[in-house]
Amino acid sequence: PLVRVNAVMALARIGASDEAPRIEKLLLGDPSWYVRVAALRALSQLELGRDAMRSASESDYRLEVRNAATALMKTKYSPASRSHWSVFRVVDAFADDRPVANTPRFFIGSDGLATMAFSDIRGRISYQHFPAGDYVTGSL
């Protein structure tokens, strides 16, 4: 799913409006809600796919997708710049939040791009360039 997220965001950034039907297909049928949100962002940037976006806003089973569709039908998606230094801690919630080394985590920043990294020996993941704002993180 992370590769599909980045591929869809890349299509939008290069203005590949001829790919809108494929992006709509991802929006309406991809099993990953991350990909469906990326498809919404891409269609918004391309200013296409209003019917598919409306359908997602009304019927997608994930609240995140419905909310994104509703918001992006009102305003065009504008990705945030990657201008912040960010440090994330990877901890074991069942062991008093002890740091966990060498653990993979993915991040989808507010700019819509997905990255993956491993925590260091202190349980930290640092990005010199990360967008400000909301992000999604998880393990693979």
Protein Blocks (a to p, Z undefined) as FASTA:
>chain_A
ZZmmmmmmmmmmnopaklmmmmmmmmmmpfblklmmmmmmmmmmnopaklmmmmmmmmpc
bfklmmmmmmmmmpccdddddfbccddddddfklgoiacehiacddddfkopacdddddf
kopacdfbdcedjdddddZZ
